Amino acid sequence: MRADSATAHVDSGVGVNEDVATVTNGAAWVLDGATGLGGESHTPGATDATWYVGRVDCYLREHVHDDVPLETVLRRCVQSVAAEFHELAGDVDPANEPSAAVAVARWREDSDAVEYAVLGDASVVFRFPSGDVETVHGHGPREHDAAAVAELGRLKREEGLSHEDAFEALLPRLREIRAVKNTPEGYWVLSLDPDATDQATTGTVEGVTGANLFTDGVEPLVESYEVFGDWAEATSFLHERGPAAAVEHLREFERADADCETHPRFKQHDDAGIALVTFADETVRPTDSAK
């Protein structure tokens, strides 16, 4: 499997960008960082999340092609980054730990297979010669966040709060959600617990023409705003026009709904990370071993 073209693009939402998109020789990944909600900074980064995704990105650049399964690469990555974090900060409350969603894919020139791993609310979409797509959405805190967004709307609607005041009132609930990170009652992401990587969705596909990796800030293009009818249409647009054009569509919808009323969400703009790879080899059918 040989990459014919590859592009990585990140667009900042509001304030500091905490997403990463990277394409290297034989691999690609996206990271969506989340800073702890305690209001404290424990690292020299602009935020703890930017420090965290930066360290994860550096580790993957060095080790993504280690001769072990991708979930093992992620486990060792968390062990390494967690050790660095604890040196800087010691032990912190789980709600204050930095974390990140990840989608990563890797391939070799002597194989038709593309291996992937997804943990948290990131996604990878594979394209096949037929035009069909296979979409792997990570779970992360999606259900928890949906309930919190509904409560945000209730606070605005029933109590007459502005979006900013409603979000401030919601912070205790968001801290409760963050506190159950990487527990069976909560959700699974990269953070400081290596065992969480056992929950990654992993698999292998063959004969793909493209691999498209997204942070969740990109998903509203299909899932909420319906700029595109499905992921096949979205990925076709991305490969024809490029990620910057797709993100501009995203920002147009967000600007038109600046108060987050038509499409309820935590903030007007979210960071958006995209990694696109087109493969020269377009041969066989897919085989999926996702667990």
C-alpha positions in Angstrom: 0.0 0.0 0.0 1.5 3.3 -1.1 0.2 6.7 -0.3 -0.3 8.8 -3.4 -1.1 12.0 -1.6 -1.6 13.1 2.0 -2.8 16.3 3.7 -3.1 17.3 7.4 -5.1 20.3 8.4 -6.1 21.9 11.7 -8.4 24.9 12.3 -8.7 26.5 15.7 -12.1 26.9 17.1 -12.2 29.4 20.0 -9.0 30.4 21.8 -6.1 28.0 22.0 -6.1 25.1 19.5 -5.9 21.7 21.2 -6.2 19.5 18.1 -3.4 17.8 16.1 -3.4 16.3 12.6 -0.3 14.6 11.4 0.7 12.6 8.3 4.0 10.8 8.1 5.6 8.1 5.9 3.2 5.2 6.4 0.9 6.6 9.1 -1.6 9.3 9.9 -3.4 10.4 13.0 -5.6 13.1 14.6 -5.7 14.1 18.3 -8.4 16.1 20.1 -7.1 17.4 23.4 -9.2 18.3 26.5 -7.8 20.3 29.3 -8.8 19.5 32.9 -11.7 21.6 34.3 -10.1 22.6 37.6 -8.9 25.9 36.3 -5.3 25.0 37.1 -2.3 24.6 34.8 0.2 21.8 35.5 2.4 22.0 32.4 4.4 24.5 30.4 2.0 24.3 27.5 -0.5 27.0 26.5 -3.0 24.6 28.1 -2.5 21.2 29.6 -4.2 19.7 26.6 -1.9 21.3 24.1 1.1 20.0 26.1 -0.5 16.5 26.3 -1.3 16.2 22.5 2.1 17.6 21.7 3.8 14.9 23.7 1.5 12.2 22.3 2.3 13.5 18.8 6.0 13.4 19.4 5.8 9.8 20.7 3.8 8.6 17.7 6.2 10.2 15.3 9.0 8.1 16.9 7.1 4.9 17.6 4.0 4.5 15.4 5.8 1.8 13.3 7.1 -0.2 16.3 6.5 -3.9 15.5 3.5 -4.2 17.9 -0.3 -3.7 17.5 -1.4 -0.1 17.4 -3.2 -0.5 20.8 0.2 -1.5 22.3 1.8 1.6 20.7 -1.0 3.7 22.4 -0.5 1.9 25.7 3.2 2.6 25.7 2.6 6.2 24.6 0.3 6.8 27.6 2.8 5.2 30.0 5.5 7.6 28.6 3.5 10.8 28.6 1.9 10.0 32.0 5.3 9.6 33.6 6.3 13.0 32.2 3.1 14.6 33.5 3.5 13.1 37.0 7.0 14.5 37.1 5.6 18.0 36.5 2.3 17.8 38.5 2.3 14.9 40.8 -1.1 13.3 41.4 -4.1 15.5 40.3 -7.8 14.9 40.6 -9.1 12.9 37.6 -11.3 15.8 36.5 -8.2 18.0 36.2 -6.2 15.5 34.1 -5.5 16.3 30.4 -6.9 13.8 27.9 -7.3 13.3 24.2 -9.3 11.4 21.6 -7.3 9.7 18.9 -7.7 8.1 15.5 -4.6 6.6 14.0 -3.9 4.6 10.8 -0.8 3.0 9.5 0.2 1.0 6.5 3.2 -0.7 4.7 4.2 -0.6 1.1 4.4 -4.4 0.9 0.9 -4.9 2.1 -2.7 -4.0 1.0 -3.7 -3.7 4.7 -4.3 -0.5 6.6 -4.4 -0.9 10.4 -6.4 1.5 12.6 -7.1 2.3 16.2 -9.7 4.8 17.5 -10.2 5.8 21.2 -12.5 8.6 22.3 -14.8 10.6 20.0 -12.6 10.7 16.9 -13.3 9.0 13.6 -11.8 7.3 10.6 -13.6 6.9 7.3 -12.2 4.5 4.6 -13.0 4.9 0.9 -13.1 1.9 -1.5 -12.8 1.8 -5.3 -16.6 1.3 -5.5 -17.2 4.7 -3.8 -18.5 3.0 -0.7 -17.1 4.0 2.7 -16.6 2.3 6.0 -16.9 4.6 9.0 -15.4 4.0 12.4 -16.7 6.4 15.0 -15.1 6.3 18.5 -17.5 6.6 21.4 -15.8 8.8 24.0 -18.2 11.0 26.1 -20.8 11.4 23.3 -23.8 10.3 25.4 -22.7 12.3 28.4 -22.0 15.4 26.3 -25.4 15.1 24.6 -27.2 15.1 28.0 -25.1 18.0 29.1 -25.9 20.0 26.0 -29.6 19.3 26.6 -29.2 20.7 30.1 -27.4 23.7 28.7 -30.4 24.4 26.5 -32.8 24.0 29.4 -30.9 26.5 31.5 -31.0 29.0 28.6 -34.6 28.4 27.8 -36.2 28.0 31.3 -34.0 30.2 33.4 -33.2 32.9 30.8 -29.5 32.5 31.1 -27.1 33.7 28.4 -25.1 31.0 26.7 -22.0 32.0 28.7 -23.8 32.0 32.0 -25.5 28.7 31.3 -22.2 27.1 30.5 -20.7 28.4 33.7 -23.7 26.9 35.6 -23.1 23.6 33.9 -19.5 23.3 34.9 -20.1 21.2 38.0 -21.9 18.7 35.8 -19.1 18.7 33.3 -16.6 18.1 36.1 -18.7 15.1 37.2 -18.5 13.7 33.6 -14.7 14.3 33.4 -14.3 12.5 36.8 -15.7 9.2 35.3 -13.2 9.3 32.4 -11.7 5.9 31.9 -14.1 4.1 34.1 -16.8 1.6 33.1 -19.4 4.1 34.2 -17.9 6.8 32.0 -16.0 6.8 28.8 -12.6 5.9 27.4 -9.9 8.2 26.1 -6.1 8.7 26.1 -5.2 10.3 29.4 -2.9 9.0 32.2 -4.2 5.4 32.6 -2.5 3.0 30.1 -5.2 0.4 30.7 -7.8 2.6 28.9 -6.1 1.8 25.6 -7.5 -1.7 25.9 -10.8 -0.1 25.0 -9.7 1.2 21.6 -11.6 0.1 18.6 -9.1 -1.5 16.3 -9.2 -3.3 12.9 -7.7 -3.8 9.5 -9.1 -2.9 6.1 -7.8 -3.9 2.7 -8.0 -2.4 -0.8 -8.9 1.1 0.3 -8.4 4.1 -1.9 -8.4 6.6 0.9 -8.2 7.0 4.7 -9.8 10.1 6.3 -9.3 10.8 10.0 -11.3 13.5 11.9 -11.6 15.0 15.3 -15.2 15.4 16.5 -15.2 19.1 15.5 -15.5 18.0 11.9 -18.5 15.7 12.4 -21.3 18.4 12.4 -20.7 18.7 8.6 -22.6 15.4 8.3 -24.2 14.7 11.6 -25.7 18.1 12.6 -25.5 20.7 9.9 -26.1 18.2 7.1 -23.8 20.2 4.7 -23.2 16.7 3.2 -25.7 13.9 3.0 -23.4 11.2 4.2 -19.7 10.5 4.8 -19.2 9.3 1.2 -20.3 12.7 -0.1 -18.2 14.5 2.6 -15.0 12.5 1.9 -15.5 13.0 -1.8 -15.7 16.7 -1.3 -12.6 16.7 1.0 -10.5 14.9 -1.6 -11.7 17.1 -4.4 -11.6 20.5 -2.7 -9.4 20.0 0.3 -10.0 20.2 4.0 -9.8 24.0 4.2 -12.9 24.3 2.0 -14.8 21.8 4.1 -13.9 23.6 7.3 -15.0 26.9 5.8 -18.5 25.4 5.2 -18.4 24.3 8.8 -17.5 27.8 10.1 -20.3 29.4 7.9 -22.9 27.3 9.6 -21.5 28.1 13.0 -21.3 31.8 12.4 -25.0 31.7 11.3 -25.9 30.1 14.6 -23.6 32.2 16.9 -25.9 31.7 19.9 -25.9 27.9 19.5 -29.7 27.8 19.4 -30.4 26.1 16.1 -27.7 23.5 16.6 -27.2 23.3 20.4 -23.5 22.8 21.4 -21.1 23.9 24.1 -19.3 26.6 22.0 -19.8 28.4 18.7 -16.6 27.0 17.2 -14.8 23.8 18.0 -11.3 22.9 16.9 -11.3 20.8 13.7 -8.5 18.3 12.8 -8.4 16.4 9.5 -5.8 14.0 8.0 -6.5 12.8 4.5 -4.6 10.0 2.7 -5.1 8.8 -0.9 -3.6 5.4 -1.8 -2.2 4.5 -5.2 -3.1 0.8 -4.7 -6.9 0.2 -5.4 -7.1 -3.5 -5.6 -9.0 -5.9 -3.3 -12.1 -5.9 -1.1 -12.2 -5.0 2.6 -11.8 -7.3 5.5 -12.6 -5.8 8.9 -11.3 -7.2 12.2 -12.6 -4.5 14.4 -13.2 -5.5 18.0 
